[in-house]
Amino acid sequence: MIVDGGTAYLSPPDTLAGLVSRAAALAPTRNALVGLDTSLTWAEVERATVGLAHSLRESGVEHGDRVGVARRKGHESFLSVHAILRAGAVVVPIDPLAPALHARTVLADAEVRALVGDVRTIRAIDPWTAVAGELATVIATGEVDADHDSLAKPIVRWDDAITTSANCDLPTVRPDDVAYIIFTSGSTGRPKGIVHTHRSAMAYSARAVREYGLDADDRVAGMNPLHFDMSTLELYAAPLATSTVVIMAEAHLQFPAALVERSEECGVTVWYTVPFLLRNVTERGGLEQRPLPALRTVLYGGEPYPGASLRQLMDALPGRSIVNVYGPAEVNACTHHHVHDPSEVGDIVPIGRPWEGVEVRVVDDAGADVADGESGELWVSAPTVMRGYWKLDDLTSSQLQQNAGKAPWYRTGDIVNQTPDGVLVFRGRRDHQVKIRGVRLELEAIETVLTGAPGVLHAVAGPSAKGAAAVIRAVVVLERGAAPDTEELRAWCRERLPAIAIPRDIEFRMQLPSNASGKIDVAAVRRELAASTDGDSAKSTM
């Protein structure tokens, strides 16, 4: 404890395991969680977290064991994560909406020793198929019946687990211990686990608190699923700042007006989400009736935000701090760009400058630095970089490069260029570059042009599967009231794209699929486009 001017306060912990206990010591009666059906103070969160941690330990979970969290969003998910960390174990979030096979693959690969969740989700996953013999315990909310008598140990009821008495010691957690493993969706193959330590996660949390001014008066919207790396703001940065977390259910994210209504009723001050959701909020959230006076900061990331659409958001929420946050899950976050005035926003919004302590390089295919202003792959060295990929040593060694006694360079695969004043601009993904008749094209650049057109809300572009005769096709979603006009859209593109990049076929739809992180499922749409055949120059499913 540090004393300054007669005021006692606790210094920040060096691991995630100490976040809740510190917040409870600093602000025991302050609201920590505003859940869907209950609210908890930091003192109540501390008691429940300690009880659940002891329950895990008494069931046989040891320091370093992996514990899966399989449940839909709620205050219990927050408690589960911090109890696992307190027990010295490793958090393995399971997407409750993913196919059961994906969940079982993650459970098996991570060799989970315990599972915390709700009965409905656990039944859907059927984890016993993958790891029944390895499970020390299953802790669940919901009605527990005799369906699982085959377990070596019965399911422990949630209420019993969080009130467990302290009959065992909790281990000492160290900064270099593994804190959590986030598995990818596996859309390009088998899911891979991204391993973060307490040190890398705390490095992110401390910087997020400082960079975005989080404090005890903030109410942070809990709007990201646990298996999505953007959830680290609400899970770890918020308790470090003793901010309140307002839980958003899946329904709030599916219906923009519901998100806006709950944000207003709960006095939310900070949003952190993906552009796909923000564009839907601008379009259908009813901000003209509910202008969200408490909201001070909107952080976004995960995908590009077209400049025209960002200007619409800024017009709907004037005076707010708008920040483009960049960082693959392997590095949490590492750069950002503050947008202050709609008039400053061009067609492409930069990903900005590096955070404190972050180094960046822009390199060519041979790993050599490119000339100033030229495009190349972004490499990042930062205290927030992952330890590596779970049980994938070859992939780890290929993606992490040594950096002379500092954090290793992570090869992002993102193509960027750097302006003369040091601002990074995202140009696309290395693996999203395509060649059409020998010309290299960036699909994200085409999509940026499309979404910058008047009346266009979302767009995905991709090549057809026609070899040397390949062409670019696109799927477009329009704003309310906009009429599909293929020739007008092509004319817009002709002013901004080379002829070979102009989509030959354009399909208008009412909506696009989203993935488990709330972003447009670009990969799925591109697979459709690649499988499509020649047809009408434009079609509509509106």
C-alpha positions in Angstrom: 0.0 0.0 0.0 1.2 3.5 -0.9 0.4 6.6 1.1 0.3 9.9 -0.7 -0.8 13.1 0.9 -2.7 11.2 3.6 -4.7 9.0 1.1 -4.0 5.3 1.0 -4.3 3.4 -2.2 -3.0 0.1 -3.5 -0.4 -0.1 -6.2 -1.5 -2.0 -9.4 -0.9 -5.7 -9.2 1.6 -7.4 -11.5 -0.9 -10.2 -12.6 -4.5 -10.4 -13.6 -5.2 -12.5 -10.5 -4.9 -9.5 -8.3 -7.2 -7.2 -10.1 -10.5 -8.0 -8.3 -9.0 -8.0 -4.8 -7.4 -4.6 -5.4 -10.6 -3.2 -6.8 -12.5 -4.6 -3.8 -10.0 -3.0 -1.4 -10.2 0.4 -3.2 -13.9 0.6 -3.7 -15.8 -2.2 -1.9 -19.3 -0.7 -2.2 -19.0 0.7 -5.7 -20.9 -1.2 -8.5 -18.5 -3.5 -10.3 -21.0 -5.3 -12.5 -24.4 -4.3 -13.8 -25.7 -7.6 -15.0 -28.8 -8.5 -16.9 -30.8 -9.4 -13.7 -28.5 -8.4 -10.8 -25.8 -5.9 -9.9 -22.7 -6.6 -7.8 -20.3 -4.4 -5.9 -16.6 -5.0 -6.0 -16.8 -6.6 -2.5 -19.5 -9.0 -3.7 -17.4 -9.8 -6.8 -14.4 -10.5 -4.6 -16.4 -12.9 -2.4 -17.8 -14.8 -5.3 -14.5 -15.0 -7.1 -12.7 -16.3 -4.1 -15.4 -18.9 -3.5 -15.3 -20.2 -7.0 -11.5 -20.2 -7.1 -11.5 -22.4 -3.9 -14.1 -24.7 -5.4 -11.9 -25.2 -8.5 -8.9 -25.9 -6.3 -10.7 -28.3 -4.1 -12.0 -30.2 -7.1 -8.4 -30.9 -8.2 -7.6 -28.0 -10.6 -3.9 -27.2 -10.2 -1.7 -24.2 -11.0 -1.4 -24.0 -14.8 -4.4 -26.2 -15.6 -6.7 -25.1 -18.4 -10.3 -24.3 -17.5 -12.9 -23.8 -20.1 -15.6 -21.1 -19.8 -18.7 -22.1 -21.8 -21.5 -19.8 -21.2 -23.4 -16.9 -22.8 -22.7 -13.4 -21.7 -23.6 -12.4 -18.1 -22.1 -11.4 -14.8 -21.3 -15.1 -14.2 -18.8 -15.1 -17.2 -16.9 -12.2 -15.6 -16.8 -14.0 -12.3 -15.7 -17.2 -13.9 -12.7 -15.6 -15.7 -11.4 -14.0 -12.6 -11.9 -17.0 -10.4 -9.9 -19.2 -12.8 -7.1 -16.6 -12.8 -7.2 -16.5 -9.0 -6.9 -20.2 -8.8 -3.7 -20.0 -10.8 -5.3 -21.7 -13.8 -5.6 -20.7 -17.5 -8.8 -19.3 -19.0 -9.9 -21.0 -22.2 -13.0 -19.2 -23.5 -15.4 -21.4 -25.5 -17.7 -19.8 -28.1 -21.2 -20.8 -26.9 -22.6 -20.3 -30.4 -19.9 -22.2 -32.3 -20.6 -25.7 -33.7 -20.2 -28.4 -31.1 -17.4 -30.0 -33.0 -15.4 -26.7 -32.9 -15.9 -26.4 -29.1 -14.9 -30.1 -28.5 -11.8 -29.5 -30.6 -10.8 -26.6 -28.5 -11.5 -28.5 -25.3 -9.4 -31.4 -26.5 -6.5 -29.4 -27.8 -6.3 -27.3 -24.7 -6.5 -30.4 -22.5 -9.0 -28.7 -20.2 -9.2 -29.9 -16.6 -12.5 -28.2 -15.7 -15.4 -26.5 -17.3 -17.5 -23.6 -16.0 -20.6 -22.7 -17.8 -24.4 -23.1 -18.0 -26.1 -26.4 -18.4 -27.7 -25.6 -21.7 -24.4 -24.6 -23.4 -22.5 -27.6 -21.8 -25.1 -30.0 -23.1 -25.0 -28.6 -26.6 -21.2 -29.0 -26.6 -21.2 -32.5 -25.1 -17.7 -32.1 -23.7 -17.6 -35.6 -22.4 -17.0 -36.8 -25.9 -13.7 -34.9 -26.0 -12.3 -34.8 -22.5 -14.6 -36.7 -20.1 -11.8 -38.6 -18.5 -9.7 -35.5 -17.9 -12.4 -33.3 -16.3 -11.8 -32.7 -12.6 -15.1 -30.8 -12.3 -17.9 -29.1 -14.1 -19.5 -26.0 -12.5 -22.7 -24.8 -14.0 -25.8 -22.6 -13.6 -29.2 -23.9 -14.6 -31.1 -27.1 -13.8 -28.9 -30.1 -13.3 -30.4 -33.5 -13.7 -29.4 -37.1 -14.0 -28.3 -36.9 -17.6 -24.7 -36.8 -16.6 -24.5 -39.6 -14.1 -21.6 -41.1 -16.2 -19.3 -38.4 -15.0 -16.6 -39.4 -12.6 -17.6 -36.4 -10.5 -21.1 -34.8 -10.6 -21.8 -31.3 -11.8 -21.4 -28.7 -9.1 -24.1 -26.1 -8.8 -23.0 -22.5 -9.4 -24.5 -21.2 -6.2 -22.7 -23.8 -4.2 -19.4 -23.2 -5.9 -19.3 -19.4 -5.3 -20.0 -19.8 -1.6 -17.3 -22.4 -1.0 -15.4 -21.8 2.2 -11.6 -21.3 2.0 -10.4 -24.8 2.9 -7.3 -24.7 0.7 -4.6 -22.2 -0.2 -4.7 -20.3 -3.5 -1.4 -20.4 -5.4 1.0 -17.6 -6.0 0.5 -16.4 -9.6 3.5 -14.9 -11.4 3.7 -12.5 -14.3 5.1 -15.0 -16.8 2.4 -17.6 -16.0 0.0 -18.3 -18.8 -3.3 -16.3 -18.2 -5.5 -17.2 -21.1 -5.6 -19.0 -24.5 -7.9 -17.5 -27.1 -8.6 -20.0 -30.0 -9.3 -18.7 -33.5 -12.5 -19.7 -35.3 -10.7 -22.2 -37.4 -12.3 -20.8 -40.6 -9.0 -21.4 -42.4 -8.3 -24.8 -40.8 -8.0 -26.2 -37.3 -8.4 -23.6 -34.5 -5.1 -22.3 -33.2 -4.7 -21.1 -29.6 -3.1 -17.7 -28.9 -1.3 -17.8 -25.6 -1.1 -14.7 -23.4 0.7 -14.4 -20.1 -0.3 -12.3 -17.2 2.6 -9.9 -18.1 1.3 -9.3 -21.7 -2.3 -8.9 -20.5 -1.4 -6.5 -17.8 0.8 -4.5 -20.2 -2.2 -4.1 -22.4 -4.6 -3.2 -19.5 -2.3 -0.6 -18.0 -1.9 1.1 -21.4 -5.6 1.0 -22.1 -6.4 2.7 -18.8 -3.8 5.4 -19.4 -4.5 6.0 -23.1 -8.3 6.2 -22.8 -8.5 7.8 -19.4 -10.5 5.0 -17.7 -11.4 5.7 -14.1 -13.8 4.9 -11.3 -16.6 7.0 -12.8 -16.6 5.1 -16.1 -19.2 2.6 -17.1 -17.8 0.3 -19.7 -20.2 -1.6 -22.0 -19.5 -5.3 -21.7 -20.2 -6.0 -25.4 -17.6 -8.5 -26.6 -17.7 -12.3 -26.2 -15.1 -13.9 -24.1 -13.5 -15.7 -27.0 -12.9 -12.4 -28.8 -9.7 -10.5 -27.8 -11.5 -7.2 -27.6 -13.2 -8.4 -24.4 -9.8 -7.7 -22.6 -10.9 -4.1 -22.1 -13.9 -5.0 -20.0 -12.4 -8.0 -18.4 -9.0 -6.5 -17.3 -8.7 -2.8 -18.0 -12.0 -2.0 -16.4 -11.2 -3.6 -13.0 -7.7 -2.1 -13.1 -9.4 1.3 -13.3 -12.2 0.2 -10.9 -14.7 1.1 -13.6 -18.2 -0.5 -13.7 -18.9 -3.0 -16.4 -22.4 -3.0 -17.8 -23.2 -6.4 -19.3 -24.7 -6.5 -22.8 -26.6 -9.6 -23.8 -26.6 -11.1 -27.3 -30.0 -9.5 -27.9 -28.5 -6.0 -27.3 -25.9 -6.6 -29.9 -28.3 -8.1 -32.4 -30.8 -5.2 -32.1 -29.0 -1.8 -32.2 -32.0 0.0 -30.7 -31.8 -2.3 -27.6 -28.1 -1.6 -27.2 -28.7 2.1 -27.3 -31.6 1.9 -24.9 -29.6 -0.1 -22.3 -26.6 2.1 -22.7 -28.7 5.2 -22.0 -30.5 3.6 -19.0 -27.3 2.4 -17.5 -25.3 5.5 -18.1 -22.6 3.8 -20.3 -19.6 6.0 -20.9 -17.4 3.8 -23.0 -18.1 1.5 -26.0 -15.5 -0.8 -27.5 -16.8 -2.8 -30.5 -16.5 -3.5 -34.2 -17.5 -1.1 -37.1 -20.1 -3.6 -38.3 -22.1 -3.0 -35.1 -21.5 0.7 -35.0 -22.7 1.1 -38.6 -25.9 -0.8 -37.6 -26.3 1.5 -34.6 -26.0 4.6 -36.8 -28.5 3.1 -39.2 -31.1 1.6 -36.8 -30.1 2.5 -33.3 -32.5 5.4 -32.8 -29.7 7.8 -31.7 -31.9 10.8 -32.7 -34.3 9.8 -29.9 -31.6 8.6 -27.5 -28.4 10.7 -28.0 -26.5 8.9 -25.1 -25.4 12.0 -23.1 -23.2 9.9 -20.8 -21.2 8.3 -23.6 -17.8 10.0 -23.8 -15.6 7.5 -25.8 -16.2 5.1 -28.7 -13.3 2.7 -29.4 -13.5 0.5 -32.4 -11.4 -2.0 -34.1 -11.2 -5.4 -35.7 -11.9 -4.2 -39.3 -11.7 -1.0 -41.3 -14.4 1.7 -40.8 -15.1 3.5 -44.1 -14.6 7.2 -43.7 -18.1 8.2 -44.9 -19.7 5.9 -42.4 -17.5 7.1 -39.6 -18.5 10.7 -40.4 -22.2 9.6 -40.0 -21.4 8.2 -36.6 -19.6 11.4 -35.5 -22.5 13.5 -36.7 -24.9 11.3 -34.7 -22.6 11.5 -31.6 -21.0 14.9 -31.8 -18.2 15.8 -29.4 -17.3 12.2 -28.4 -13.8 10.8 -28.5 -13.6 8.4 -31.4 -10.6 6.1 -31.6 -9.6 3.5 -34.2 -7.8 0.8 -32.2 -5.5 -1.6 -34.1 -4.0 -4.9 -32.9 -4.3 -8.5 -33.9 -5.2 -10.9 -31.0 -1.6 -11.9 -30.9 -0.6 -8.4 -29.7 -3.9 -7.3 -28.0 -3.7 -3.7 -29.2 -0.6 -1.7 -30.3 -1.6 1.4 -32.3 -4.5 3.8 -32.3 -5.8 6.9 -34.1 -7.9 9.5 -32.5 -10.5 11.2 -34.7 -11.5 14.7 -33.6 -13.4 16.3 -36.4 -15.6 14.7 -39.1 -14.0 17.1 -41.6 -10.6 15.4 -41.0 -11.9 12.0 -41.9 -11.0 10.8 -45.4 -12.0 7.7 -47.3 -9.5 5.6 -45.3 -9.1 6.1 -41.5 -5.5 5.5 -40.4 -4.6 2.9 -37.7 -2.5 5.6 -36.2 0.7 5.7 -34.1 2.2 3.0 -31.8 1.4 2.9 -28.2 4.1 3.7 -25.6 6.7 1.0 -25.6 5.6 -0.4 -29.0 8.0 -0.6 -32.0 6.9 -1.1 -35.6 8.6 -2.0 -38.9 7.2 -2.0 -42.4 9.0 -4.6 -44.4 9.1 -6.2 -47.8 8.9 -9.9 -48.7 12.5 -10.4 -47.7 12.0 -8.8 -44.2 13.9 -5.7 -45.2 12.5 -2.2 -44.3 10.8 -0.6 -47.2 11.5 2.9 -48.3 9.5 5.7 -46.6 5.9 5.8 -47.8 6.0 2.4 -49.5 3.7 -0.4 -48.6 4.8 -3.5 -46.8 4.0 -6.0 -44.1 3.7 -4.6 -40.5 5.9 -6.1 -37.8 5.2 -5.2 -34.2 7.4 -5.6 -31.1 5.5 -4.8 -27.8 5.2 -5.8 -24.2 1.7 -6.9 -25.2 2.8 -9.6 -27.6 1.7 -13.2 -27.1 4.0 -16.0 -25.8 3.1 -18.0 -28.9 0.6 -20.5 -30.3 -0.6 -23.4 -28.2 1.4 -26.5 -29.1 2.3 -25.1 -32.5 6.0 -24.4 -32.2 6.7 -24.2 -35.9 4.0 -21.6 -36.4 5.2 -19.7 -33.4 8.8 -19.6 -34.6 7.7 -18.5 -38.1 5.5 -15.6 -36.8 7.7 -14.4 -33.9 11.2 -13.0 -34.9 13.9 -12.2 -32.4 14.4 -8.5 -31.6 17.8 -8.1 -29.7 16.7 -8.5 -26.1 13.3 -6.9 -26.5 9.9 -8.4 -27.1 9.9 -10.4 -30.3 8.7 -9.0 -33.6 5.2 -10.3 -34.5 4.6 -10.6 -38.3 1.0 -9.4 -38.6 0.4 -10.2 -42.2 -1.2 -6.8 -42.6 -0.1 -4.5 -45.4 0.4 -0.9 -44.4 2.3 2.2 -45.3 3.6 4.9 -43.0 3.1 8.6 -43.7 5.9 11.1 -43.3 4.7 12.1 -39.8 4.7 8.5 -38.6 1.0 7.5 -39.0 0.3 4.0 -40.2 -2.4 3.4 -42.8 -3.9 -0.1 -43.3 -4.0 -1.3 -46.9 -5.1 -4.9 -46.7 -4.1 -8.4 -45.7 -1.2 -10.2 -47.3 -3.4 -13.3 -47.7 -6.3 -11.2 -49.2 -4.2 -10.0 -52.1 -5.4 -11.5 -55.4 -4.1 -11.4 -58.9 -6.6 -10.8 -61.8 -4.9 -11.3 -65.2 -1.5 -10.6 -63.6 -2.5 -7.5 -61.7 -2.2 -7.6 -57.9 -5.3 -6.2 -56.1 -6.1 -5.5 -52.5 -9.7 -6.7 -51.7 -10.0 -4.4 -48.7 -9.2 -1.4 -51.0 -12.0 -2.3 -53.3 -14.4 -2.8 -50.3 -13.3 0.6 -48.9 -14.3 2.3 -52.2 -17.6 0.5 -52.3 -18.6 1.3 -48.8 -17.6 4.9 -49.4 -20.3 5.2 -52.1 -23.5 7.1 -51.1 -26.1 4.8 -49.7 -23.9 1.8 -49.2 -23.8 0.3 -45.7 -21.6 -2.8 -46.1 -19.7 -4.4 -48.9 -17.6 -7.5 -49.5 -15.5 -8.1 -52.7 -13.8 -11.2 -54.0 -12.7 -12.9 -57.2 -14.6 -15.6 -59.0 -13.2 -19.1 -59.3 -12.4 -18.8 -63.0 -8.6 -19.0 -63.2 -7.1 -16.7 -65.8 -10.5 -15.3 -66.6 -11.2 -14.4 -63.0 -13.2 -11.2 -62.3 -14.1 -9.2 -59.2 -17.6 -9.7 -57.8 -19.2 -7.9 -54.9 -22.1 -8.2 -52.4 -23.5 -4.9 -51.2 -26.0 -3.9 -48.4 -27.6 -0.5 -48.7 -28.8 1.9 -46.1 -32.4 2.3 -45.4 -34.2 4.1 -48.3 -31.4 3.7 -50.8 -32.3 2.1 -54.1 -30.0 -0.4 -55.8 -28.4 1.3 -58.8 -25.6 -0.8 -60.3 -24.5 1.7 -63.0 -24.3 4.5 -60.4 -22.2 2.3 -58.1 -19.9 1.3 -61.0 -19.5 4.9 -62.0 -18.4 5.7 -58.5 -15.8 2.9 -58.7 -14.6 4.0 -62.1 -13.5 7.3 -60.6 -11.5 5.5 -57.8 -10.3 2.1 -59.0 -8.5 0.7 -62.0 -10.7 -0.9 -64.5 -9.7 -4.4 -63.6 -10.7 -3.8 -60.0 -14.3 -2.6 -60.7 -16.8 -5.4 -59.7 -18.3 -6.9 -62.8 -21.2 -8.5 -60.9 -22.9 -6.8 -57.9 -25.4 -8.5 -55.7 -27.6 -6.4 -53.4 -28.7 -8.0 -50.2 -30.7 -7.0 -47.1 -27.9 -8.2 -44.7 -24.5 -10.0 -44.5 -23.6 -12.8 -42.2 -21.6 -12.0 -39.1 -19.1 -14.2 -37.3 -18.8 -15.0 -33.6 -16.9 -11.8 -32.9 -19.6 -9.6 -34.4 -17.7 -8.7 -37.5 -18.9 -9.3 -41.0 -18.1 -12.9 -41.9 -16.0 -11.8 -44.9 -14.5 -15.2 -45.4 -17.9 -16.8 -45.8 -19.1 -14.2 -48.4 -15.8 -14.5 -50.3 -16.2 -18.3 -50.5 -19.7 -17.7 -52.0 -18.3 -15.2 -54.5 -15.5 -17.6 -55.4 -18.0 -20.4 -56.1 -20.3 -18.2 -58.1 -20.5 -18.5 -61.9 -21.2 -16.1 -64.7 -24.7 -14.6 -64.6 -26.5 -11.3 -64.7 -24.2 -8.3 -64.2 -26.2 -7.5 -61.1 -28.8 -9.2 -59.0 -30.7 -8.4 -55.9 -32.1 -10.4 -52.9 -33.6 -7.3 -51.3 
